[in-house]
Amino acid sequence: MKLSPLALVIALTPGLALAADETSSSAQLPPMVITRATNLKAPTPASVAVIDREQIEASASSDLLDVLRSQAGVQIRDIMGDGKRAAISLRGFGENAINNTLVLVDGRRLNQPALAGPDLNSVPLSNIERIEIIRGAGTVLYGDQAVGGVINIVTRTPDTREAYLEASRGSHDLEAYRGHIFQPLGAGFSVYASGETRNIDGYRDHNNANYSSAFARLRYDHGNGHVLYEYQTVDDELLYPGYLTAEQQRQDRKRSVTINSSGYNNSKTQVHRIALEQSLSDTWTANFDYSHSDQDGVGEFRYDDSAGGVFLSPFTQDLRTESFSPRLTGRWHTGLSQTEWLLGHDHITSDYQSSATNVEARQTQRDWYSQISQALGHGLNLSLGYRASEVEDREAIASKHQTDREDSTSIGLSWQANDNLKAFIKREDVLRWANVEENGWAANGVDFLKPQTGESWEGGLEWADSQQRYRASVYRLDLKNEIMYDALATAPSGGLGANSNQDKTRRDGLLLEAQRQLNTRLGIGGQYSLTNSEYRDGNFKGNEVPWVARHSASAHLDYLIFPSLKGMLEAIYTGARYLSSDEGHAMSRAGGYTLFNVALTYDYQQLSAKLRVNNLTGKRYESFASYANWVPGGQSRFSAPEEEVQLSVGYRF
């Protein structure tokens, strides 16, 4: 099902038309607190969306990506089609989206210094209080990989003693159990613990997944701050079904082509975190964050070479990441009113070993950053930021070493015109370092990839009152030396396919959002995103960046059926896009499609039930498709699931 440009407009029209009839009194805009585990009263102005706990519950989902898919400017690259192992793209990134969108959990980086991407599995929805989506450059405040935007997940800290258990059953023999408990211990101490286990056969053959995680937090609150210790362990096992050719998919879209039922990836991860916040005076607050992550992986993947040979390559992979981040925040009044100043340091060390690429590498990042926000009066606020970044790379087997440095600046101006209307404009340098795995498989003759740098401009308007909200924003992102996998580059082994620095690229975009509460029972909303992503130089000048949809949109309707029962219907449109790795546009575009999802939530006293149906009409489409000239037909396809049903029942003690 294709969505015409007219339908895109109609998706937003109901809320816009009804707005003209509404004459309700103005109200203060709800606060949007964008943090880096530090409560900034005046963060850098940006295009921001906040998904609160009520919206998460209304989605009836246990999947983080289900909540994010309908957001303006968000595109998903989901190779497995299971919603668990996917890349989130902001600002028009395709195959390299993983390392251009930064994901944080309570300010801790979830991104890995490798190509696997952030483990979204490790953050159960039941643990999340809200999700902050900062669309656009965030290099100065957040550092490496915050090119297209930042997704900051804020976990829950209950106010009172509680315990919750939930069981889920669903399509493809899904069976899941999850729960949490919060217990005040007295004298300012409290403990929070949660766990989840999930087993599913998967939509395709040889696509079984088994996942379990456990999380614990011990926290001490006192009059001037808090200190906490967190521990998490994750065990994730997945079977790979492999890609399908177009002909194989026509015959059986669920089949696996992996030889002798091989192809898998098993990983175990342990994370320790210590964080504290201490008020030093009425003016100054100190924060400190330390984390240590240890991930061990073993698996086997299918490899097809350009001569038509097919191989199964076993591998082991070990990744250790250690980071600490002290921060100091000051707030005071001057003759120009309120001033806020943040000074911070990031120190991140990553050790990586992979038998697949014969790499044993270490990367150390050392950054200092600062941001000052100054109120200018009449609703104006000026933000200035600066980051000095340094990276040191060492590769033991090849005996290579380098140190590189880059500076980044930002300037932003926000204006609260009145209680309903606000506007912003921002300019920022962006930066991304090549990670240890990218450098380990760089194009032949390249010791270390150049840093990806660029310039971002964006601006926006927002109007809201107690019943409705309308937002519009535009942006331009220019990049040079963009780091990307190039299927035609000469690999270190002499074959084809390696990481390289690409020619200049440009991304222009427009986001339109509308939301309206029609009455006490019915609410509607929608968004439209225009993403123009193209090469500005080189052999592919003028071509679109692959696997980026120029048009995307969504619309939703929320209805309170009766006080304990709520319903939600949403439609999500993804436009046509060129296949991944098809920079030369050798193949035609993959067609656009629209998915319909429905959810019901029921709450009665301590009992809760959730029913969610994804892809209600059973639309057949590809969750991912790539151009490969050695594959028959030139395409490798990954089939997405058809209709999926999940029922969850929970009880709160």
C-alpha positions in Angstrom: 0.0 0.0 0.0 1.5 3.3 -1.1 0.7 6.7 0.5 0.3 9.6 -1.9 1.6 13.1 -1.1 -2.1 14.1 -0.6 -2.5 11.3 2.0 0.6 12.6 3.8 -1.1 16.0 4.1 -4.4 14.5 5.2 -2.7 12.6 7.9 -1.9 16.0 9.5 -4.9 17.9 8.5 -7.5 16.9 11.2 -5.5 18.4 14.1 -4.6 21.5 12.1 -8.2 22.2 11.0 -9.6 21.7 14.5 -7.0 24.1 15.9 -8.7 27.0 14.2 -11.9 26.3 16.2 -10.1 26.2 19.5 -10.0 29.4 21.6 -8.8 27.9 24.9 -6.7 30.1 27.2 -2.9 29.9 26.9 -1.0 27.6 29.2 2.6 27.2 30.1 4.4 24.7 27.8 5.3 21.4 29.6 9.0 21.3 30.4 11.3 19.3 28.2 14.3 18.5 30.3 17.1 17.2 28.1 19.9 15.9 30.2 23.3 14.3 30.2 22.6 12.8 33.6 22.8 16.5 34.6 19.7 18.5 35.1 20.2 21.5 32.8 17.7 24.3 33.2 18.6 25.7 29.8 19.9 23.0 27.4 21.1 23.9 23.9 18.0 24.7 21.8 17.1 21.8 19.5 14.2 20.0 17.9 13.1 17.8 20.7 10.4 15.1 21.4 9.7 13.6 24.8 7.8 10.3 25.2 6.5 9.9 28.7 5.5 6.9 30.7 1.8 7.4 29.8 2.6 7.2 26.1 4.8 4.1 26.6 1.9 2.4 28.5 -0.6 3.3 25.8 1.5 1.7 23.1 0.9 -1.7 24.7 4.4 -2.7 23.6 7.3 -4.3 25.2 9.6 -3.2 22.3 11.5 0.1 22.4 11.5 0.4 18.6 7.7 0.1 18.5 7.6 3.3 20.5 10.2 5.1 18.3 9.0 4.1 14.8 6.2 6.7 14.6 8.3 9.7 15.8 9.2 12.5 13.4 12.6 12.2 11.7 13.2 8.6 12.9 13.9 5.8 10.5 14.7 2.2 11.5 17.1 -0.2 9.8 16.0 -3.6 11.1 17.9 -6.5 9.4 16.4 -9.3 11.5 12.9 -7.7 11.4 12.3 -8.6 15.1 12.5 -5.1 16.4 15.3 -6.1 18.8 18.5 -5.7 16.8 18.1 -2.6 14.8 19.8 0.8 14.0 18.0 4.0 14.7 18.5 6.7 12.1 18.1 10.4 12.7 18.9 13.0 10.0 19.0 10.7 7.0 21.7 8.1 7.6 21.5 4.7 6.0 23.9 1.8 6.4 26.1 3.8 8.8 23.1 4.9 11.0 24.4 2.8 14.0 27.3 5.1 14.7 25.7 8.5 13.9 22.9 8.3 16.4 23.9 8.3 20.1 21.8 6.3 22.5 22.1 7.0 26.3 20.6 5.4 29.3 20.6 7.8 32.2 23.5 9.6 30.5 25.5 6.4 30.1 26.5 5.6 26.5 24.8 2.5 25.1 26.6 2.8 21.8 29.5 0.3 21.4 32.9 1.3 19.9 32.2 -1.3 17.2 29.7 -1.9 14.4 27.2 -3.9 16.5 25.4 -0.8 17.6 23.7 -0.1 20.9 22.0 -3.1 22.6 18.4 -1.9 22.7 17.4 -5.3 24.3 19.2 -4.3 27.5 16.6 -1.6 28.3 13.1 -3.2 29.0 10.3 -0.7 28.4 9.0 -1.5 31.9 12.1 0.2 33.3 11.7 3.4 31.3 10.2 6.6 32.7 10.6 8.7 29.6 12.5 8.9 26.3 14.1 12.2 25.2 14.8 12.4 21.4 17.1 15.3 20.5 17.0 15.5 16.7 20.1 17.1 15.3 23.7 17.7 16.2 24.8 17.1 19.8 28.6 16.9 19.5 29.5 19.6 22.0 27.4 18.4 24.8 27.3 14.6 24.1 30.5 13.9 22.2 31.4 11.3 19.6 28.5 9.8 17.5 25.9 12.4 18.3 25.8 13.5 14.6 22.2 12.9 13.6 20.8 13.2 17.1 20.6 11.7 20.6 18.1 9.4 22.2 18.4 9.6 26.0 16.5 6.9 28.0 15.6 7.9 31.5 14.9 4.9 33.8 12.3 4.8 36.6 12.9 5.5 40.2 9.6 4.7 42.0 8.5 6.9 44.9 7.0 4.1 47.0 7.4 0.4 47.6 6.2 -1.7 44.7 6.5 -5.0 42.9 5.3 -6.0 39.4 5.2 -9.2 37.4 4.2 -9.6 33.8 3.9 -12.5 31.3 3.6 -12.2 27.5 2.6 -14.7 24.8 2.6 -13.9 21.1 3.2 -14.8 17.5 6.1 -17.1 16.5 5.9 -18.9 19.9 6.9 -15.8 21.8 7.1 -16.4 25.5 8.4 -13.7 27.9 8.4 -12.9 31.6 9.5 -9.7 33.2 9.2 -7.9 36.5 10.7 -5.5 38.9 10.7 -4.6 42.6 11.5 -1.4 44.5 12.1 -1.4 48.2 13.1 1.5 50.5 15.6 0.3 53.1 15.4 3.3 55.4 18.0 6.0 56.2 18.0 7.2 52.6 18.8 3.8 51.1 16.7 2.0 48.5 17.0 -0.9 46.1 15.5 -1.5 42.7 15.8 -4.7 40.8 14.4 -6.0 37.5 14.6 -9.0 35.3 13.4 -10.3 31.9 13.5 -13.5 30.0 12.3 -13.9 26.4 12.2 -16.8 23.9 10.9 -16.7 20.4 11.2 -18.9 17.3 11.3 -15.9 14.9 9.3 -15.1 11.8 11.8 -17.0 9.5 13.3 -20.4 9.8 16.5 -20.7 11.8 15.8 -17.3 13.5 15.3 -18.4 17.2 16.3 -15.9 19.8 16.8 -16.5 23.6 17.4 -13.4 25.8 17.7 -12.9 29.5 18.8 -9.9 31.6 19.0 -8.9 35.2 19.4 -5.4 36.7 20.0 -4.1 40.2 20.4 -0.6 41.6 21.4 0.4 45.2 20.8 4.1 45.8 21.5 6.4 48.7 19.7 9.8 48.8 20.7 12.6 51.2 19.9 16.2 51.6 22.5 17.4 49.2 22.4 14.7 46.5 22.6 11.0 45.9 25.0 8.2 45.1 24.2 4.9 43.3 25.6 1.6 42.1 24.1 -0.4 39.2 24.9 -3.8 37.9 23.4 -5.5 34.8 24.0 -8.8 33.1 22.7 -9.7 29.7 22.7 -13.1 27.9 21.7 -12.9 24.2 21.5 -15.8 21.8 20.4 -15.5 18.2 20.3 -17.7 15.1 20.9 -16.0 11.7 18.5 -17.0 8.9 20.7 -15.3 6.2 19.5 -13.1 3.3 17.3 -14.2 0.4 17.5 -13.5 -3.3 14.4 -12.1 -4.9 13.6 -15.5 -6.4 14.0 -17.3 -3.1 11.8 -14.8 -1.4 9.1 -15.3 -4.0 9.2 -19.0 -3.3 9.2 -18.8 0.4 9.8 -15.6 2.3 10.2 -17.4 5.6 12.9 -19.8 4.6 16.5 -19.8 5.8 19.5 -20.2 3.4 22.1 -20.7 6.1 24.1 -23.8 5.4 23.6 -26.8 7.7 21.5 -24.7 10.1 24.6 -22.7 11.0 25.0 -19.0 11.5 24.6 -17.6 15.0 25.7 -15.0 17.5 25.8 -15.5 21.2 27.0 -12.7 23.6 27.2 -12.1 27.3 27.5 -8.6 28.7 28.2 -7.3 32.2 27.9 -3.6 33.1 28.9 -1.9 36.3 28.1 1.8 36.9 28.7 4.2 39.8 27.1 7.7 39.7 26.8 10.5 42.2 25.4 14.0 42.4 26.5 16.4 45.1 25.2 20.0 45.7 28.3 22.0 46.7 26.5 25.2 47.4 23.5 27.2 46.3 25.4 27.9 43.0 27.5 24.7 42.3 26.6 21.1 41.7 29.0 18.3 41.0 28.3 15.0 39.1 30.4 12.0 38.5 29.7 8.9 36.3 31.8 5.8 36.0 30.9 2.7 34.0 32.6 -0.5 32.9 31.2 -2.8 30.3 32.5 -6.3 29.4 31.1 -8.1 26.4 32.2 -11.6 25.1 30.8 -12.9 21.9 31.1 -16.1 19.8 29.4 -17.0 16.5 29.4 -17.9 12.9 28.3 -15.9 9.9 27.8 -16.7 6.2 30.2 -15.0 3.7 29.6 -14.8 0.0 32.6 -13.8 -2.1 32.5 -12.1 -5.5 33.3 -15.4 -7.3 30.2 -17.0 -6.0 31.8 -19.0 -3.2 29.9 -19.5 0.0 31.7 -19.9 3.3 30.8 -20.1 7.0 33.3 -18.2 9.1 33.4 -18.8 12.9 34.5 -15.9 15.1 35.1 -14.7 18.6 34.8 -11.1 19.7 35.6 -9.4 23.0 34.9 -5.8 23.9 35.8 -3.9 27.0 34.7 -0.3 27.5 35.5 1.9 30.5 34.4 5.5 30.9 34.3 8.2 33.5 32.7 11.6 33.2 33.0 14.3 35.9 30.9 17.4 35.5 30.5 20.7 37.3 27.4 22.9 36.9 26.9 26.4 38.2 23.8 28.7 38.2 23.7 32.3 39.3 22.0 35.6 38.6 23.8 38.5 36.8 22.6 41.8 35.5 21.3 40.0 32.5 19.3 37.5 34.7 20.0 33.8 34.8 23.3 32.2 33.8 24.1 28.5 33.7 27.5 27.0 33.1 28.5 23.4 32.5 32.1 22.1 32.5 32.8 18.4 31.9 35.3 15.8 30.9 34.8 12.5 29.1 37.4 9.7 29.2 36.5 6.5 27.3 38.8 3.6 26.8 37.9 0.6 24.5 39.7 -2.7 24.0 38.6 -4.8 21.1 39.6 -8.2 19.8 38.1 -10.0 16.9 39.1 -13.2 15.2 36.9 -12.4 12.2 39.0 -9.5 11.1 42.2 -10.4 13.0 42.2 -7.2 15.0 43.4 -6.4 18.4 43.0 -2.7 19.1 42.6 -0.1 21.8 41.0 3.4 21.4 41.1 6.1 24.0 39.0 9.3 23.8 39.8 12.3 26.0 37.4 15.2 25.7 36.9 18.5 27.6 33.7 20.4 27.0 31.8 23.5 28.2 28.5 25.2 27.7 27.2 28.5 28.9 23.6 29.6 28.7 22.7 33.2 29.3 19.2 34.7 29.6 19.1 38.0 27.6 15.7 39.2 28.6 12.3 39.3 26.8 12.3 35.5 26.6 15.6 35.2 24.7 18.3 32.8 25.8 21.8 32.4 24.2 23.8 29.2 24.4 27.5 28.8 23.6 29.4 25.6 23.6 32.9 24.2 23.0 34.5 20.7 23.0 38.1 19.8 22.6 38.4 16.1 21.4 41.4 13.8 21.3 41.5 10.2 20.1 44.4 7.8 20.4 44.3 4.6 18.4 46.6 1.5 18.8 46.5 -1.7 16.7 48.6 -4.4 18.3 48.8 -7.0 15.5 49.6 -4.5 12.8 51.8 -2.3 15.1 50.0 0.9 14.2 49.4 4.0 16.3 48.0 7.5 15.9 46.8 10.5 17.9 44.3 13.0 16.4 42.5 16.1 17.7 39.5 18.1 16.7 37.6 21.1 18.1 33.8 21.6 17.9 31.7 24.7 18.7 28.0 25.5 19.0 25.8 28.6 19.2 22.1 28.6 19.7 19.4 31.2 20.3 16.0 30.3 21.7 13.0 32.7 22.1 9.9 32.1 24.3 7.7 34.7 22.6 4.8 34.1 25.0 3.2 31.3 26.9 2.3 29.4 23.7 5.0 30.2 21.1 8.7 29.5 21.1 11.4 29.4 18.4 15.0 28.4 18.1 18.0 28.5 15.7 21.3 26.7 16.2 24.6 26.1 14.4 27.0 23.4 15.5 30.1 21.5 14.4 29.7 17.7 14.3 32.3 15.0 14.8 32.6 11.3 14.7 35.7 9.2 15.1 36.1 5.9 13.4 35.7 3.1 16.0 38.1 0.3 16.6 36.3 -2.2 14.3 36.0 0.3 11.4 39.7 1.0 11.6 40.4 -2.7 11.8 38.7 -3.3 8.5 39.6 0.0 6.7 40.3 0.0 2.9 43.6 -1.4 1.8 46.4 1.0 2.3 44.6 3.1 4.9 46.1 2.7 8.5 43.4 4.8 10.2 40.3 6.5 8.8 40.0 10.3 8.9 37.5 11.7 11.4 34.1 12.5 10.0 33.4 16.2 10.5 30.8 18.7 9.3 28.4 21.6 10.1 24.8 21.5 11.2 22.2 24.3 10.9 18.7 24.0 12.2 15.7 26.1 13.4 12.2 25.5 14.5 8.9 26.9 15.8 6.5 25.4 18.3 3.0 26.5 19.4 1.1 24.7 22.2 -1.6 25.1 24.8 -3.3 22.6 27.1 -5.2 20.9 24.3 -2.8 20.9 21.3 0.8 21.1 20.1 2.2 22.0 16.6 5.8 22.0 15.6 7.9 22.7 12.5 11.6 22.5 12.1 14.1 22.6 9.2 17.8 21.6 9.1 20.9 21.3 6.9 23.8 18.9 7.7 26.9 19.0 5.6 29.5 16.3 6.1 33.0 15.5 4.8 35.0 12.3 5.1 31.8 10.5 6.1 32.7 7.0 7.4 30.8 4.3 5.7 31.2 0.7 4.5 32.0 0.7 0.7 31.2 -2.5 -1.1 33.6 -1.6 -3.9 36.6 -0.6 -1.8 39.6 -3.0 -1.7 39.6 -4.9 1.6 42.8 -5.7 3.6 42.4 -9.3 2.5 42.5 -8.2 -1.2 38.8 -8.8 -1.8 36.0 -6.3 -2.1 34.3 -4.4 0.8 35.9 -2.2 3.4 35.3 0.9 5.5 36.3 4.1 4.0 35.9 7.9 4.0 33.3 8.9 1.5 32.9 12.1 -0.6 31.0 15.1 0.8 27.3 14.6 1.6 24.4 16.9 2.4 21.2 16.3 4.3 18.3 18.8 4.2 15.1 18.1 6.0 11.7 19.3 7.2 9.7 18.0 10.1 6.0 18.8 10.7 4.2 17.6 13.8 0.6 18.0 15.1 -1.2 16.7 18.1 -4.7 17.6 19.4 -6.9 16.4 22.3 -10.4 16.6 20.8 -12.2 15.9 24.0 -11.7 13.9 27.2 -11.9 10.6 25.3 -10.4 11.2 21.9 -6.9 12.4 20.8 -5.3 12.5 17.4 -1.9 13.4 16.0 0.5 12.9 13.1 3.8 13.9 11.6 5.5 14.2 8.2 9.2 14.1 7.6 11.0 15.2 4.4 14.7 13.9 4.2 16.9 14.9 1.3 20.2 13.0 1.6 22.7 13.1 -1.2 26.3 13.0 -2.3 27.8 16.4 -3.1 31.0 15.3 -4.8 32.8 12.3 -6.4 31.6 9.5 -8.6 28.1 9.6 -7.0 27.6 13.3 -7.0 23.8 14.1 -7.1 22.8 10.6 -6.1 20.7 9.9 -3.0 22.3 8.2 0.0 21.0 4.5 0.0 18.4 3.2 2.4 17.1 6.6 3.3 13.4 7.3 2.6 12.8 10.8 1.3 9.2 10.8 2.7 7.9 9.3 5.9 4.8 10.0 7.9 2.7 8.6 10.7 -0.8 9.3 12.2 -2.4 8.0 15.4 -5.7 8.0 17.1 -6.1 7.4 20.9 -9.5 6.6 22.3 -10.7 6.1 25.9 -13.3 3.4 25.4 -14.2 3.4 29.1 -12.2 4.4 32.2 -10.2 1.2 32.4 -9.9 0.5 28.7 -7.9 2.5 26.2 -7.4 1.9 22.5 -4.8 3.2 20.0 -4.6 2.9 16.2 -1.6 4.1 14.2 -0.4 4.2 10.6 3.3 4.4 9.7 4.4 5.2 6.2 8.0 4.7 4.9 8.7 6.0 1.4 10.7 4.4 -1.4 14.5 4.2 -1.0 17.5 2.9 -2.9 18.9 -0.4 -1.7 21.7 -0.3 0.9 25.2 -0.1 -0.8 23.7 1.0 -4.1 25.4 4.4 -4.3 25.5 4.2 -8.1 21.7 3.5 -8.3 22.2 0.4 -10.3 18.9 -1.0 -9.0 15.4 0.5 -8.8 14.2 1.8 -5.5 12.5 -0.5 -2.9 8.9 0.5 -2.8 7.3 2.4 0.0 4.7 0.9 2.3 2.3 1.7 5.1 1.8 -0.4 8.2 -1.2 -0.3 10.6 -0.8 -1.2 14.3 -3.5 -1.4 17.0 -3.2 -1.5 20.8 -5.6 -2.1 23.7 -4.6 -1.5 27.4 -6.8 -2.4 30.3 -6.1 -1.5 34.0 -8.3 -2.6 36.9 -7.0 -2.0 40.4 -3.7 -4.0 40.5 -4.3 -5.9 37.3 -3.2 -4.7 33.9 -3.5 -6.3 30.4 -2.0 -5.2 27.0 -2.8 -6.4 23.5 -0.8 -5.2 20.5 -1.2 -6.2 16.9 1.6 -5.0 14.5 1.1 -5.0 10.7 -2.6 -5.5 11.1 -3.2 -6.0 7.3 -0.3 -8.5 6.9 1.7 -6.3 4.6 4.6 -8.1 2.9 7.8 -5.9 2.8 11.5 -6.1 3.4 12.9 -4.9 6.7 16.3 -4.5 4.9 17.6 -5.0 1.4 21.1 -4.5 0.0 22.7 -4.3 -3.5 25.3 -7.0 -4.2 26.4 -7.6 -7.8 27.5 -11.2 -7.0 24.1 -12.2 -5.8 21.7 -13.6 -8.4 19.4 -10.7 -9.2 21.7 -8.2 -7.5 19.7 -8.0 -4.3 20.0 -9.6 -0.8 16.7 -9.3 1.0 15.5 -9.8 4.6 11.8 -10.5 4.9 9.9 -8.6 7.6 7.2 -10.3 9.6 3.6 -10.1 8.6 0.9 -9.6 11.2 2.2 -10.1 14.8 0.1 -10.4 18.0 1.3 -10.0 21.5 -0.8 -10.3 24.7 0.7 -9.3 28.1 -0.9 -9.6 31.6 0.7 -8.0 34.6 0.0 -7.7 38.3 1.2 -4.9 40.7 1.7 -5.9 44.3 
